[in-house]
Each structure stands twice: as structure tokens, then as C-alpha cells.
């Protein structure tokens, strides 16, 4: 191989390497620009799904009487709560209803959960702080009877946000 052939190979190799680096460099830049809105969109979608799950759960709490006989209570919890709770939390509540959210007396009863704040924790869990709002039927109309703070922790399982833990602060 002569000097001209060697020089041509070096120039060709340099151009090829430059083209590869340019191509990959612009690909990485493009990927970063494309993925940034996608990540924000995913956070927004997750946040909306978490909010919807807590609101929906809050609306069914009145359907579970924590004073019902054990077999009836277990059936009510599974029917009303299975779509909102992890199986582990549902099992804990079935074994010890004093730790559960639901109807504790005939009146007042839980009507909904007012969400005050939501945060994504480092492990990807959502922390939702709010208040359980209880109402009663006094004088043929519904009225606010009580509220108490509640913190819910939701985790994503099989694409669905489920309540994995609840902290209740009673007054």
C-alpha cells in the first residue's frame, strides 16, 4: 500500500467517524427533546389517575359499615374496596376493621375525601394528604358533621394506582 492509499483511507475513516458521531450526537439531542414532554405528560397522567382513584375511593366509603358482622364486612370491603386498595391493605383492614376507613356509625357517614396536596416520593409512591368529610342527615337535609385528616400512599401495580397505606388522625 502506498502513501496516497494510506492517506485516502485515513481521510475516509475520519469522515466516517465524524459522520457517525454527528449522527449519534444529534440523535441523542433529539431524543432528549422528544422525551422531556413525554415524561411531564406521564407525570400529569399519573397525577390525574391518583386523584381520580382517591376521589372514587372516597365516594364508596359510606357503603362499608365497619360495624357489620365479620363475614358481611369482609364481603362489603371486597366488593367496594378491591378496585382501590392493594390486596395487602385490604387484608389488613379485613382482619382489623378499626384500622379501616368506612362508616363507623349510622350517622354521620363518610361522604368524600377532600384532597389538599399530592406529592411523588422518591420511590415513585404518591402521598395524598386530605380530609375525610362526614355528613349527616339533620332536619331532612344533608349537612357537614365532621372532618378528619387522612394521608394515603398509592403505588402503581399492573398500570393501576392502588392505595397501599393509610394514616388516619382522629380528633
LINMO-V593281 format. One record per residue. N is the residue number from 1. RES is the residue in three letters. SS is DSSP state (alpha for helix, beta for strand, coil for the rest). NEAR is the number of other ideal C-beta (glycine too) atoms within 10 Angstrom. D_CENTER is the distance of its C-alpha to the mean C-alpha in whole Angstrom. Layout:
BEGIN
N	RES	SS	NEAR	D_CENTER
N	RES	SS	NEAR	D_CENTER
END
This chain:
BEGIN
1	UNK	coil	7	67
2	UNK	coil	7	68
3	UNK	alpha	7	67
4	UNK	alpha	8	66
5	UNK	alpha	9	64
6	UNK	alpha	10	62
7	UNK	alpha	10	62
8	UNK	alpha	12	60
9	UNK	alpha	11	58
10	UNK	alpha	10	57
11	UNK	alpha	10	56
12	UNK	alpha	10	54
13	UNK	alpha	10	52
14	UNK	alpha	10	51
15	UNK	alpha	10	50
16	UNK	alpha	10	48
17	UNK	alpha	10	46
18	UNK	alpha	10	46
19	UNK	alpha	10	45
20	UNK	alpha	10	42
21	UNK	alpha	10	41
22	UNK	alpha	10	41
23	UNK	alpha	10	39
24	UNK	alpha	10	36
25	UNK	alpha	10	36
26	UNK	alpha	10	35
27	UNK	alpha	10	33
28	UNK	alpha	10	31
29	UNK	alpha	10	31
30	UNK	alpha	10	30
31	UNK	alpha	10	27
32	UNK	alpha	9	26
33	UNK	alpha	9	26
34	UNK	alpha	9	25
35	UNK	alpha	11	22
36	UNK	alpha	10	21
37	UNK	alpha	9	20
38	UNK	alpha	9	18
39	UNK	alpha	9	16
40	UNK	alpha	10	15
41	UNK	alpha	10	15
42	UNK	alpha	11	12
43	UNK	alpha	11	10
44	UNK	alpha	10	11
45	UNK	alpha	10	10
46	UNK	alpha	17	6
47	UNK	alpha	15	7
48	UNK	alpha	11	8
49	UNK	alpha	16	6
50	UNK	alpha	23	4
51	UNK	alpha	16	7
52	UNK	alpha	11	9
53	UNK	alpha	21	7
54	UNK	alpha	24	8
55	UNK	alpha	14	12
56	UNK	alpha	13	13
57	UNK	alpha	22	12
58	UNK	alpha	23	14
59	UNK	alpha	13	17
60	UNK	alpha	18	18
61	UNK	alpha	22	18
62	UNK	alpha	17	22
63	UNK	alpha	15	22
64	UNK	coil	23	22
65	UNK	beta	17	25
66	UNK	coil	18	25
67	UNK	coil	12	29
68	UNK	coil	16	29
69	UNK	coil	9	31
70	UNK	alpha	10	29
71	UNK	alpha	8	30
72	UNK	alpha	11	29
73	UNK	alpha	19	26
74	UNK	alpha	17	24
75	UNK	alpha	14	25
76	UNK	alpha	19	23
77	UNK	alpha	22	20
78	UNK	alpha	14	20
79	UNK	alpha	12	21
80	UNK	alpha	17	18
81	UNK	alpha	22	15
82	UNK	coil	12	15
83	UNK	coil	12	13
84	UNK	coil	21	10
85	UNK	beta	26	11
86	UNK	coil	17	12
87	UNK	alpha	11	15
88	UNK	alpha	11	16
89	UNK	alpha	21	15
90	UNK	alpha	19	16
91	UNK	alpha	13	20
92	UNK	alpha	16	20
93	UNK	alpha	22	20
94	UNK	alpha	17	22
95	UNK	alpha	11	24
96	UNK	coil	9	24
97	UNK	alpha	20	23
98	UNK	alpha	8	24
99	UNK	alpha	12	21
100	UNK	coil	22	19
101	UNK	coil	24	18
102	UNK	coil	23	20
103	UNK	beta	19	24
104	UNK	coil	16	26
105	UNK	coil	11	29
106	UNK	coil	10	30
107	UNK	coil	11	30
108	UNK	coil	20	28
109	UNK	beta	19	25
110	UNK	beta	25	21
111	UNK	beta	19	21
112	UNK	beta	20	17
113	UNK	beta	22	15
114	UNK	beta	15	16
115	UNK	beta	17	13
116	UNK	beta	12	15
117	UNK	beta	9	13
118	UNK	beta	17	9
119	UNK	beta	10	10
120	UNK	beta	13	9
121	UNK	coil	10	11
122	UNK	coil	5	13
123	UNK	coil	7	12
124	UNK	coil	10	9
125	UNK	coil	16	7
126	UNK	beta	23	5
127	UNK	beta	16	8
128	UNK	beta	22	9
129	UNK	beta	15	12
130	UNK	beta	20	14
131	UNK	beta	17	17
132	UNK	beta	20	18
133	UNK	beta	17	21
134	UNK	beta	21	24
135	UNK	beta	18	26
136	UNK	beta	17	30
137	UNK	beta	13	32
138	UNK	beta	11	35
139	UNK	coil	7	38
140	UNK	coil	5	37
141	UNK	beta	8	34
142	UNK	beta	12	31
143	UNK	beta	10	30
144	UNK	beta	11	28
145	UNK	beta	16	28
146	UNK	beta	14	26
147	UNK	beta	16	23
148	UNK	beta	14	21
149	UNK	beta	14	19
150	UNK	beta	23	15
151	UNK	beta	15	13
152	UNK	beta	27	9
153	UNK	beta	18	8
154	UNK	beta	27	4
155	UNK	beta	17	5
156	UNK	beta	15	6
157	UNK	beta	11	9
158	UNK	coil	5	12
159	UNK	coil	6	10
160	UNK	beta	12	8
161	UNK	beta	22	4
162	UNK	beta	22	6
163	UNK	beta	22	7
164	UNK	beta	17	10
165	UNK	beta	16	11
166	UNK	beta	18	13
167	UNK	beta	11	16
168	UNK	beta	14	18
169	UNK	coil	9	21
170	UNK	coil	9	24
171	UNK	coil	6	27
END
